[in-house]
Amino acid sequence: MTGKKDDNCILCTNHVYAIIEDSSKNLRIGTGYGLNFLNRKTGRFTYYHSNPRNKNSISFNDIKALAFDDKNNLWIATNNGGLNYLDIANKQFHHFKHDPNDSTSLANNKVYNLLFDSYKNLWVISSENGYLSPTELQMLPHNENKFI
């Protein structure tokens, strides 16, 4: 079931691609229309959508994967907006995007999966032409902002 614009009791869309539970047992749900946060105590949703006029919003609404880092901040893979990092305490999004002039930037902006390894490095899988084309595997070392 999907919600109306002013209804924060249900998902904003039924196109769900990723679900992750935080340390407080709340859910973050990545959809084709943005990020949904479900507060399980209240049963209410908060919606995060891309807003080109707000640099602190999520960069793109089509979310493919979610992962928490060791500080419980949320990393978000988007289909065409690169990689987003949500600072949970400040509720601000930060963006990692492809820059053709920077070999240490994200390989491309279509990110499909994320994984943190035991050394707290973030592994990112992306592909310029979708799931069926050759993919790029990159690592973002712990506490760094340049990809390897």
C-alpha positions in Angstrom: 0.0 0.0 0.0 1.3 3.5 -0.8 0.6 6.7 0.9 -0.9 10.0 -0.1 1.4 13.0 0.0 0.2 14.1 3.5 -0.1 10.7 5.0 2.9 9.7 7.1 1.5 6.3 8.3 2.4 4.3 5.2 5.2 4.0 2.6 5.4 6.7 -0.1 5.6 4.0 -2.8 5.4 0.2 -3.2 8.8 0.1 -5.2 11.0 -1.1 -2.3 14.6 -2.0 -3.1 16.4 -2.0 0.3 15.5 -2.3 4.0 17.8 -1.9 7.0 17.2 -1.8 10.7 19.0 0.6 13.0 20.2 0.1 16.6 16.9 1.4 17.9 15.0 -1.2 15.8 13.6 1.6 13.5 13.6 0.9 9.7 15.1 2.8 6.8 13.5 1.8 3.6 15.0 2.6 0.2 12.4 3.0 -2.5 12.1 4.2 -6.1 10.8 7.4 -4.7 13.3 8.3 -1.9 14.2 7.2 1.6 11.5 6.3 4.1 12.2 6.2 7.9 9.8 4.2 10.0 9.8 5.0 13.7 8.5 1.7 15.1 7.4 3.2 18.4 5.1 5.7 16.8 4.3 3.9 13.6 5.0 7.1 11.6 7.1 7.6 8.6 9.5 10.4 7.7 10.2 10.8 4.0 13.4 12.0 2.4 13.2 13.1 -1.3 15.6 14.7 -3.6 15.3 18.5 -3.9 17.7 20.1 -6.4 17.4 23.4 -4.5 18.6 21.9 -1.3 22.2 20.7 -1.3 21.6 18.8 2.0 18.8 16.6 0.5 19.4 13.2 -0.9 20.9 13.4 -4.4 18.5 11.0 -6.2 15.2 9.2 -5.3 15.9 5.8 -6.8 17.6 4.0 -3.9 19.2 0.6 -4.5 21.1 -0.3 -1.3 21.6 0.9 2.3 24.3 0.3 4.9 25.2 1.6 8.4 28.8 2.5 9.3 30.4 1.9 12.7 29.0 5.3 13.9 25.5 4.3 12.8 25.4 6.8 10.0 23.6 5.7 6.8 25.2 5.1 3.4 22.8 5.1 0.5 23.4 3.8 -3.0 21.3 5.6 -5.7 20.6 4.5 -9.3 21.8 7.8 -10.8 22.8 10.1 -8.0 25.9 8.4 -6.8 26.6 7.6 -3.2 25.0 9.5 -0.3 26.0 9.6 3.3 23.4 10.6 5.9 24.8 12.1 9.0 22.1 10.9 11.4 22.9 13.4 14.2 22.7 16.4 11.9 20.1 15.0 9.4 22.3 16.2 6.5 23.1 14.3 3.3 26.6 14.4 1.8 27.2 13.2 -1.7 29.9 11.3 -3.5 29.6 11.5 -7.3 31.6 10.6 -10.4 34.1 13.3 -11.6 35.7 12.4 -14.9 38.7 14.5 -13.9 39.3 12.8 -10.6 40.5 9.1 -10.7 39.7 8.9 -6.9 36.1 9.8 -7.3 33.2 7.4 -7.6 33.5 5.3 -10.9 30.0 6.3 -12.0 26.7 7.5 -10.4 24.7 4.3 -10.8 25.5 2.5 -7.5 23.9 -0.8 -6.9 25.3 -2.3 -3.7 27.3 -1.5 -0.6 29.2 -3.5 2.0 31.4 -2.6 5.0 34.2 -5.1 5.6 35.7 -6.0 9.0 38.2 -3.1 8.7 35.4 -0.6 8.3 36.1 0.1 4.7 33.1 0.6 2.4 33.0 -1.5 -0.8 30.8 0.0 -3.6 29.5 -1.8 -6.7 28.4 0.4 -9.6 27.7 0.0 -13.3 27.2 2.7 -15.9 24.7 0.7 -17.9 22.8 -1.3 -15.3 23.0 -4.7 -13.7 23.9 -6.6 -16.9 26.9 -4.6 -17.9 30.4 -4.7 -16.5 30.6 -3.4 -13.0 33.1 -1.4 -11.1 34.2 -2.4 -7.6 35.7 0.3 -5.5 36.7 0.7 -1.9 36.3 3.8 0.2 38.9 3.4 3.1 37.6 4.0 6.6 37.6 7.7 7.5 38.7 8.7 4.0 36.9 10.5 1.2 38.8 9.2 -1.8 38.0 5.9 -3.5 40.6 3.2 -4.4 
